[in-house]
């Protein structure tokens, strides 16, 4: 057992482990800043849907005092493992409301929501499973 423990480790899985560590640290800082802003953001992304359905993404965003925000929104839509079929949707947030549309395609999709309001950035990520018709 000692032999297996000392001879079984082949090193890090990635040769870019240092860079990945830095990116991880930047992500932790981003999340802490976002938490401190205390924005109230909600969307109506489903966890599952059928292929060919038109998805209308409604976003509502308020500041820490409950006041509606104005600014820009972007949703990056992409497969977790490839870039095939990826899309970038963008629109405006007016009086705390934004809306974007996307026609679903089969597969697993990551939706990354980016909000830019009052010189500040906020983001979240959701995964949607789109089943064939």
N, C-alpha and C positions, 0 to 999 in steps of 0.2 A: 504494500500500500504506500509506503514512503517512496519507493522507487517511482510508482505511477504519479504521485503528487509532485515530485521534483523533476520528472522527465516529460510530463504531459503538457506543460504550458509552452505555447509556441510564440508568445508575445502578443502585443495588441492586435485586435482585428483589423485596424486601419492604420495605414502609414501616416495619415493626417491627424493622428490623435491629438496633437498639440493644438492645431487649428480648430478642431472640433471642440476641444475644451474651452478655447477662447470664445467661440460662438455660443456655447452653452452658458458661459458666464454673462455674455451680453444679453442673452435671452432672459436670464434671471433678473438682471438690472431693468430690462424693459418691462417685465411683468410687475416688478415692484413699483416702478414709476406709474404704470397704468393703474395699479391698485390704489395708489395714493391719489390719483385724479378723482376716483370714486364716481366715474360716469356710470349712468344706468343705461345699458345698451341691451336691446332685445331684438331677436330676429325670429322669423317663423320657418326656418329651414327644417324640413322633415328629416327623419333618419332613414326613411325608405320611400321609394316611389317607383312608378312604372316608366319604362322607356317611351319616349315620344310625348310625354306630358310636358306642358309648358309650366315651368316653375316661376312664380313671381315672388321675389324675395322682398319682404317688407322689413325695414329696419326702423327702430325707434330709438332715439338717443337723447338723454337729458344729462345736464351737468350735475355736480354733487348737490346743488340746491334745488334740483327738480326743474330747472329752466331748460327749454328746448335749445338744442344746438343747431347751428347752420354751418355748412361746409361741403366737403366732397367725400364721396364714398367710392370704394373700388372693391370688387370681389374677384379674386383669382380662383379660377376653377381648374382643377387638374387631377389627373390620376396620381396616386401615391408613388407608383413605380416608373411611369413613363411620361413623356410630354405629348403623346398623341391625343389630339382633341382638346388640349388645354385652351382656355379662353380667359380674357380679362374683360370684365364688365365694369362700367363706371357711370356715375350719376351724381346728382346733387342731394344734399340733405337740406331741407327747408322746414323751418319750424319743428325740428326734431324728427322729421319723417323722411325716409328715402325708399325708393323702390327700383328694382332691377328685374329683368326677365331673362330666363335661360331655358332652352328646349333640351330636355334630358336625353341622355344617351346611356345605353347599358354599361354597367360596371360600377366600380367604387370610385367616388369623387371626393376630393378634399376642397372645401370652400374656405378660403381665407378672406375674412372681411377686414378691410382697412378703412378707418375713418380719420379724416383730417379736418379738425374744427378748431378755430381760435388759436391756430399755430401749434396745436398739439396733435399727436398721433395715437390712435388706439387700434388694436387688432385682436381678432379671435379666429379660431379655426374649428370647423365642424366637418364631419364625414357623413356622406350620404350614399346609401346603397341604392342603385337604380337597377331594378329587375327587368329582364326582357318582357315584352308584351305577351 
